[in-house]
Each structure stands twice: as structure tokens, then as C-alpha cells.
Amino acid sequence: MRDSLNLNLLYQFIDHTDDEGSTNSYYRIIRFFSEAGEVSEKALDKAYENFKFSNNTIDFVFKNLEDLGQYAVDICKATSTPEVFILSVQDYNIGLDSCNDSRTFKDIFRRYGTALENPDKLYKKNHLFKNLFK
């Protein structure tokens, strides 16, 4: 499976304390892309309606990593891609430090990220093999 068939999601954890001292923590998507380019804004907006928890219309923000992961899987389903690699900004920076050529740079998400598979693609693959070995 080549990277051009997979999605990459880069996120940042935000821990914000307002003037009144209350803490508001969330996860914000920085980039959502493949080798072919950015994921379409239309697909991102449509899937985000199920996760919106603030009036923030500029950023894609999530209350927890579970919601972020489910959103990534929903985008996989919508775009019919086999998997998505999720990576934090901190882990991305660690990966950058270890890069010494363009090949290792392209593999940062695969090496340091968390892979989430599209369950629709997984089912079809397993279903195909079940039919072959009957």
C-alpha cells in the first residue's frame, strides 16, 4: 500500500486557560492530506458536522483523541481510502529530526503516527479472500 493511497492527519493539542482561570483543552487539525494533496474542504466540512462542539468555524477542533480518530475514519470512508495516519505536532518534530533524505521524510507519518484503517476497506479485503478460499 503506497502513501498516495493513504491519508495523513497532523494535529496539535491546545491547552488554553482564559482570563477567568478556566481551562479549555482540545485537539486541532493542522493538516489533512495525502501525496495527491489536501483533503477537499467539502468532505471535511460534511463529516465535521457530527463532531462540532464549539462555535469556532475556522478550525476543526475536537474534545478528545477518540473524536479526532473517529473523524479521521469517517473521512477515510468518505474518500474511500484504506487508512489514515494520525500524528501530533510533537511527534512530527521528532520525526523531522531523524530525517536524512526525502524517503524518510515521506515516511514520517507511517513511522511515527497511529494508523487507523477504514473498516469498509478492511471488510471488502477480507470478503474477497473468503470468496477465494471457499
Secondary structure by P-SEA (a helix, b strand, c coil): cccccbbbbbbbbbbccccccbbbbbccccccccccccccaaaaaaaaccccccccccccccccaaaaaaaaaaaaaaacccbbbbbcaaaaaaaaaacccaaaaaacccccbbbbccaaaaaaaaaaaaaaac
